[in-house]
Each structure stands twice: as structure tokens, then as C-alpha cells.
Amino acid sequence: MKIDKILAMAAYAVQAFATLGLVFVVSRLLPGGEYGRYSLIVASAQSVSVLAFEWVRLAASRFCANLGNEDSRQRKDTIQAAFMGSALILSVLAVLSAISAFLPAEEVLLGWAIALLIGLTDLLLVFLRVQGSFNEFAVLQMVRAFALLACSIAGAYFGQSAYHALMGLTSGYVASLLVYIVAAPKWWRWRPKHVQMPLFKQMAVYGLSVAAASNIHLQVPLFIRWVGKAFLPADGFAGLSLAMDILQKPFALVTSAVGGVLTPGVIVEFEQGQNPRAPKLKQIYEVQLWCVLLLLGGAIAFLPDLADLVIKPHLRNWVVQFGPPIAIIFAAHTLIQTTISIPGHLLHWGRRLIANAVVELACFGFLMGAALYVEAIRPYFWLWFGVVAVVLSLLYALPLVLKVPCRRPVEALYIGGATAISLAALRLAETHSDLSFMFFKALAALVFCVVGLGLYRPFYRKQ
């Protein structure tokens, strides 16, 4: 792997650590109820950003890779026009929500600003990544991660409220945007005469159909939060929010990192028909699968130790109890949304991707909705109904990987699964904040990972 791609992967790692640091510090600075409110607004803003702009980002990823200069400018200007249209619609809806007083005006304004800034900064990063500017992509992504970390912590520290923490987060996005404008001034120039309506329609058909699946998938974590908010006490909901904030981002980031670096090669391989056994497609399958499985096992094993070190005592039990089912849900949810969906993106099978997403949301709605009516499964057991729902959804979605010819890495599933189970078993070794014991536990986890990867190495080389 080239140095620039390694730097891009490192940028995703930095973003993951910065996000976790933000979660830990802000959760300690804010009271439990305030953190739950802060987390819910941020998650809702992220969901709105995906609803508004995901189709634009997906269209940019699919249509703007490896182009000539003139064609690249035309497609960039067309993509920017699409973004501005979505931003206008989002702004109108935000104004109407504020006027109707359905939600507090300041929360609507901050949510709108966060959603818009997420979409705008992500779009530039997508262009840099798909056109091979990995060094610039990595630097700008790390700049944004550190800006969000510093500004969010400052807002929470000085204000001690969800509102001020959100103000800090918004300031971090604004600071990132200013850096992006200085770093890539030519990218921000928009020339309406270069907008191509036939291309716009083609992008919209593809982007909206595929983004529809992403939008539906995204409602699953948001649904879990709103269900929990309906019956959990303030500390319980703060614990649920904290557990989800800790576990959701790493799974999403690790698959995004792998996909961001390897997907352009997979697209070229598929479109040019370079090899019927599709080695690049096999590679992205096995790398994403191994990353998700190792992360799942490590999350289950080490969440109690992490809670002892950095989480407030009155929230610890909630986080530890919620951790295992949430980790399993996010692991399977990530595989459905990213790894299993790769053939659907290659074949432009938007309807099948939408079907996978609808089935997942329906399963969660049916099984986890029971928590609203069956008191016996509260406050902890209701999340295991979500595990059943995501496993059923995974089995429904899995046949999609058969649609593109490839040597599927089934050995990664067996060996990686066994390694993940071995890692998860380390949860039984409670360290009780003993750092020396924690070190040996981490060393044992490293040995399990090395052995598992060593056993898989012969299969990795086999094409």
C-alpha cells in the first residue's frame, strides 16, 4: 500500500480517537441529563445531514473518480449545484420548524448549522479522496477532527450545558470550513454554465436510490435512541447515549477508512473486467470483515475497563450493561450497510439496497418496539431483541454478495469469528482499574489477534 493511502487510513484512526476523546470528555463535563440531550441533538443533526446530502456524496464518489480536467470541472460544478439545492430545501424546512415551535428555535438552528457544515466539509473530502489526493484528504480530515475536539470541549467546559457544547461543536465545524477554503480555494469556485442537466439527472437517479438505503439504515440507531428515551431515567438514557456514542463511530469509521482507500480500485476493476476472480473486491471484503470482527471482540472485552477509567460512576453500570448488545448491533449493522452492499453499488441495484434497509428497520421496529409495551424486558433486555433483529436482517441481505463474481473470503468469517469470540471472552477477566492487570489483558488480546491473522495469512495470499 502506498504511503499516501497509509496516511489516509491514519487520518481515519485520528478521527476515531478524537471522536472518542470528545465523547469521554464532554460526558464528564456535562450533567447526565444534559449529555443525553446533547447526544440526541448531535445524532439527529447527523441523521438530517445524511438525509439531505448523502445522495450528493454518493454521486460524487461514483461519478467523479479518475476523470480528465475538463470533465472533472463539469462534474464538480454539477455536484455543487446538487448540494446547493439540497441545502436550500434543508434551510426552508429548518425555518418552518423554528416558526412552528415544534422544537426550541435555538436547537433547530444549531442542528441545521451542524447538518449543513457536516455535508459541506464531507463533500470536499469525498472529492479529494476519489480523485486520489490522499495526502490533502488526510491532513484536512485530521484538522477537522482536532477542531471539533477542541471547540466541543471548550464549549462544554465553559458553559456546562448541552447548548454551549453544541455551540462549541458548531464553532469547530466553522473553523474547519475556513481551513478548507484556504487549503483548496479553486474547489469552491462554482460556474453555473458548466452544470450539465443530463448528468445531474443521472447522478440524482443513482444517488437518491442508493442514498435512500443509507437514510433508512441510519434511522436504526436513531430509533434505538428514541425508544430508550421513552422509558429510561435520565441517567439510563445518558448511559445508553454514551454507549452508542462510544461504539457507533469506530465501526463506521473503520469501514469508511477501508472503503475510502480501496473502493476506487474496486470500481475500476469491476468496470474494466480486469479479473473475473476480482482480487480487489475480495480484498475489501476480507479487510472490512476482519476489522469489524476484531473491533467487536475488543469492544465487548474492554468496555468495562474503559468505563472504570473514564466514565462517571453513576453511569458506569448502564454503559457496561448496554455495551455488548449495542456492539453486536453496530457490527452487524455496519456489515449490512457497507460490506454486503458493495455489489449493490457496483451493479447500481438501488432497489435491492433499499429492500435490505427497509427489512432491517422493520425488524427493529417490530422487535424493539416491544420495549414500549412490555415492561418485563426493561431496562436492559430490550436491546437483545435488537440483536435478534439485526441478525435476521443480516441473513436477508447476505445473498447480495453472490451477485458479483468473486472468490469470497469465507475463511475470514470463520477464523475472524473465532478470534472475535476469544477476544470477547476476555470480558470475564475484570481488571477493576488495575493498570498492570489491564496491560496483561491487552497483551492477551494482542496475542489472540496475531494468532488469528497468522492463521488467515495463507488464505489472504490465495486468489
BELPEZI-V549893 format. One record per residue. N is the residue number from 1. RES is the residue in one small letter. D_LAST is the distance of its C-alpha to the last C-alpha in Angstrom with 2 decimals. Layout:
# BELPEZI-V549893
((N & RES & D_LAST) (N & RES & D_LAST))
This chain:
# BELPEZI-V549893
((1 & m & 17.61) (2 & k & 20.96) (3 & i & 24.24) (4 & d & 25.36) (5 & k & 22.41) (6 & i & 23.04) (7 & l & 26.66) (8 & a & 25.86) (9 & m & 24.04) (10 & a & 27.11) (11 & a & 29.36) (12 & y & 27.93) (13 & a & 28.50) (14 & v & 32.03) (15 & q & 32.64) (16 & a & 31.62) (17 & f & 33.96) (18 & a & 36.69) (19 & t & 36.53) (20 & l & 36.81) (21 & g & 39.62) (22 & l & 41.39) (23 & v & 41.20) (24 & f & 42.53) (25 & v & 45.33) (26 & v & 46.52) (27 & s & 46.54) (28 & r & 48.80) (29 & l & 51.07) (30 & l & 51.70) (31 & p & 53.48) (32 & g & 51.37) (33 & g & 52.67) (34 & e & 52.23) (35 & y & 48.63) (36 & g & 47.86) (37 & r & 49.49) (38 & y & 47.68) (39 & s & 44.26) (40 & l & 45.00) (41 & i & 46.14) (42 & v & 43.12) (43 & a & 40.73) (44 & s & 42.78) (45 & a & 42.73) (46 & q & 38.95) (47 & s & 38.80) (48 & v & 41.28) (49 & s & 39.32) (50 & v & 36.23) (51 & l & 38.49) (52 & a & 40.03) (53 & f & 37.33) (54 & e & 33.82) (55 & w & 33.81) (56 & v & 34.76) (57 & r & 31.99) (58 & l & 29.35) (59 & a & 30.84) (60 & a & 30.77) (61 & s & 27.08) (62 & r & 26.24) (63 & f & 28.81) (64 & c & 29.42) (65 & a & 26.19) (66 & n & 26.24) (67 & l & 29.58) (68 & g & 32.43) (69 & n & 35.52) (70 & e & 37.80) (71 & d & 35.36) (72 & s & 34.28) (73 & r & 37.96) (74 & q & 38.66) (75 & r & 35.79) (76 & k & 36.72) (77 & d & 40.32) (78 & t & 39.38) (79 & i & 37.29) (80 & q & 40.21) (81 & a & 42.60) (82 & a & 40.54) (83 & f & 40.58) (84 & m & 44.34) (85 & g & 44.95) (86 & s & 43.13) (87 & a & 44.97) (88 & l & 48.27) (89 & i & 47.71) (90 & l & 46.75) (91 & s & 49.88) (92 & v & 52.12) (93 & l & 50.81) (94 & a & 51.34) (95 & v & 54.92) (96 & l & 55.65) (97 & s & 54.35) (98 & a & 56.55) (99 & i & 59.57) (100 & s & 59.22) (101 & a & 59.17) (102 & f & 56.44) (103 & l & 54.97) (104 & p & 56.70) (105 & a & 56.80) (106 & e & 55.57) (107 & e & 52.47) (108 & v & 51.76) (109 & l & 52.21) (110 & l & 49.95) (111 & g & 47.26) (112 & w & 47.50) (113 & a & 47.31) (114 & i & 44.28) (115 & a & 42.41) (116 & l & 43.31) (117 & l & 42.39) (118 & i & 39.01) (119 & g & 38.24) (120 & l & 39.62) (121 & t & 37.89) (122 & d & 34.52) (123 & l & 34.77) (124 & l & 35.17) (125 & l & 32.22) (126 & v & 30.02) (127 & f & 31.19) (128 & l & 30.55) (129 & r & 27.00) (130 & v & 25.85) (131 & q & 27.57) (132 & g & 25.88) (133 & s & 28.98) (134 & f & 27.22) (135 & n & 29.96) (136 & e & 32.76) (137 & f & 30.89) (138 & a & 30.42) (139 & v & 34.05) (140 & l & 35.54) (141 & q & 33.58) (142 & m & 34.79) (143 & v & 38.30) (144 & r & 38.36) (145 & a & 37.18) (146 & f & 39.95) (147 & a & 42.55) (148 & l & 41.97) (149 & l & 42.14) (150 & a & 45.35) (151 & c & 47.18) (152 & s & 46.41) (153 & i & 47.61) (154 & a & 50.69) (155 & g & 51.55) (156 & a & 51.23) (157 & y & 53.17) (158 & f & 56.07) (159 & g & 56.33) (160 & q & 55.36) (161 & s & 54.56) (162 & a & 51.72) (163 & y & 53.33) (164 & h & 53.41) (165 & a & 49.83) (166 & l & 48.77) (167 & m & 50.91) (168 & g & 49.14) (169 & l & 45.70) (170 & t & 46.93) (171 & s & 48.32) (172 & g & 44.95) (173 & y & 43.35) (174 & v & 46.29) (175 & a & 45.95) (176 & s & 42.22) (177 & l & 43.10) (178 & l & 45.71) (179 & v & 43.26) (180 & y & 40.78) (181 & i & 43.61) (182 & v & 44.53) (183 & a & 40.96) (184 & a & 40.04) (185 & p & 43.41) (186 & k & 42.26) (187 & w & 39.82) (188 & w & 42.77) (189 & r & 44.71) (190 & w & 44.74) (191 & r & 46.05) (192 & p & 46.96) (193 & k & 47.30) (194 & h & 43.54) (195 & v & 42.78) (196 & q & 41.37) (197 & m & 42.32) (198 & p & 39.95) (199 & l & 37.04) (200 & f & 38.56) (201 & k & 38.64) (202 & q & 35.04) (203 & m & 34.00) (204 & a & 36.30) (205 & v & 35.00) (206 & y & 31.37) (207 & g & 32.25) (208 & l & 34.83) (209 & s & 32.82) (210 & v & 29.78) (211 & a & 32.12) (212 & a & 34.07) (213 & a & 31.21) (214 & s & 31.04) (215 & n & 34.82) (216 & i & 34.97) (217 & h & 32.29) (218 & l & 34.33) (219 & q & 37.39) (220 & v & 35.97) (221 & p & 36.51) (222 & l & 39.76) (223 & f & 40.86) (224 & i & 40.37) (225 & r & 42.54) (226 & w & 45.29) (227 & v & 45.37) (228 & g & 45.75) (229 & k & 48.43) (230 & a & 50.44) (231 & f & 51.32) (232 & l & 50.21) (233 & p & 52.86) (234 & a & 52.57) (235 & d & 51.00) (236 & g & 48.66) (237 & f & 47.46) (238 & a & 47.12) (239 & g & 45.00) (240 & l & 42.80) (241 & s & 42.47) (242 & l & 41.68) (243 & a & 39.01) (244 & m & 37.35) (245 & d & 37.72) (246 & i & 36.15) (247 & l & 33.13) (248 & q & 32.44) (249 & k & 31.79) (250 & p & 29.20) (251 & f & 26.84) (252 & a & 27.39) (253 & l & 27.10) (254 & v & 23.89) (255 & t & 22.02) (256 & s & 24.00) (257 & a & 23.06) (258 & v & 19.30) (259 & g & 19.78) (260 & g & 22.29) (261 & v & 20.11) (262 & l & 16.75) (263 & t & 18.24) (264 & p & 19.62) (265 & g & 16.29) (266 & v & 14.97) (267 & i & 18.25) (268 & v & 18.07) (269 & e & 14.60) (270 & f & 15.98) (271 & e & 19.36) (272 & q & 18.41) (273 & g & 15.77) (274 & q & 13.69) (275 & n & 10.49) (276 & p & 10.81) (277 & r & 7.33) (278 & a & 8.53) (279 & p & 6.32) (280 & k & 9.83) (281 & l & 10.87) (282 & k & 8.29) (283 & q & 9.49) (284 & i & 13.04) (285 & y & 12.90) (286 & e & 11.99) (287 & v & 14.32) (288 & q & 17.08) (289 & l & 16.89) (290 & w & 17.19) (291 & c & 19.93) (292 & v & 21.87) (293 & l & 21.81) (294 & l & 22.89) (295 & l & 25.47) (296 & l & 26.77) (297 & g & 27.32) (298 & g & 28.91) (299 & a & 31.12) (300 & i & 32.53) (301 & a & 33.14) (302 & f & 34.77) (303 & l & 36.59) (304 & p & 39.78) (305 & d & 39.86) (306 & l & 39.37) (307 & a & 42.13) (308 & d & 44.46) (309 & l & 44.08) (310 & v & 44.20) (311 & i & 45.31) (312 & k & 48.96) (313 & p & 50.22) (314 & h & 51.47) (315 & l & 48.04) (316 & r & 45.99) (317 & n & 46.31) (318 & w & 45.35) (319 & v & 42.18) (320 & v & 41.16) (321 & q & 41.85) (322 & f & 40.07) (323 & g & 37.03) (324 & p & 34.81) (325 & p & 35.04) (326 & i & 34.66) (327 & a & 31.53) (328 & i & 29.94) (329 & i & 31.15) (330 & f & 29.73) (331 & a & 26.31) (332 & a & 25.93) (333 & h & 27.75) (334 & t & 25.37) (335 & l & 22.28) (336 & i & 24.18) (337 & q & 25.38) (338 & t & 22.34) (339 & t & 18.89) (340 & i & 19.69) (341 & s & 21.64) (342 & i & 18.93) (343 & p & 18.57) (344 & g & 22.37) (345 & h & 22.73) (346 & l & 20.44) (347 & l & 22.39) (348 & h & 25.69) (349 & w & 26.37) (350 & g & 29.00) (351 & r & 30.85) (352 & r & 28.06) (353 & l & 27.54) (354 & i & 31.32) (355 & a & 31.41) (356 & n & 28.98) (357 & a & 31.23) (358 & v & 34.43) (359 & v & 33.38) (360 & e & 32.57) (361 & l & 35.89) (362 & a & 37.79) (363 & c & 36.47) (364 & f & 37.52) (365 & g & 40.80) (366 & f & 41.67) (367 & l & 40.69) (368 & m & 41.47) (369 & g & 44.51) (370 & a & 46.06) (371 & a & 46.66) (372 & l & 49.35) (373 & y & 51.29) (374 & v & 50.49) (375 & e & 51.97) (376 & a & 50.77) (377 & i & 47.15) (378 & r & 48.28) (379 & p & 47.76) (380 & y & 44.40) (381 & f & 43.15) (382 & w & 42.76) (383 & l & 39.49) (384 & w & 37.90) (385 & f & 38.64) (386 & g & 36.34) (387 & v & 33.56) (388 & v & 34.11) (389 & a & 34.12) (390 & v & 30.81) (391 & v & 29.08) (392 & l & 30.50) (393 & s & 29.37) (394 & l & 25.79) (395 & l & 25.77) (396 & y & 27.24) (397 & a & 24.75) (398 & l & 21.52) (399 & p & 21.28) (400 & l & 20.74) (401 & v & 17.01) (402 & l & 16.79) (403 & k & 18.35) (404 & v & 15.52) (405 & p & 12.69) (406 & c & 9.42) (407 & r & 6.99) (408 & r & 9.61) (409 & p & 9.55) (410 & v & 12.61) (411 & e & 12.53) (412 & a & 13.42) (413 & l & 16.36) (414 & y & 17.65) (415 & i & 17.40) (416 & g & 18.29) (417 & g & 21.05) (418 & a & 22.50) (419 & t & 22.54) (420 & a & 24.30) (421 & i & 26.83) (422 & s & 27.53) (423 & l & 28.18) (424 & a & 30.39) (425 & a & 32.39) (426 & l & 33.61) (427 & r & 35.79) (428 & l & 38.14) (429 & a & 38.84) (430 & e & 41.38) (431 & t & 42.26) (432 & h & 45.42) (433 & s & 45.02) (434 & d & 44.99) (435 & l & 42.91) (436 & s & 42.50) (437 & f & 41.22) (438 & m & 38.95) (439 & f & 37.52) (440 & f & 36.67) (441 & k & 35.17) (442 & a & 32.92) (443 & l & 32.06) (444 & a & 31.13) (445 & a & 28.88) (446 & l & 27.16) (447 & v & 26.69) (448 & f & 25.15) (449 & c & 22.64) (450 & v & 21.79) (451 & v & 21.46) (452 & g & 19.26) (453 & l & 16.85) (454 & g & 17.08) (455 & l & 16.23) (456 & y & 13.09) (457 & r & 11.97) (458 & p & 10.15) (459 & f & 8.01) (460 & y & 7.58) (461 & r & 6.33) (462 & k & 3.81) (463 & q & 0.00))
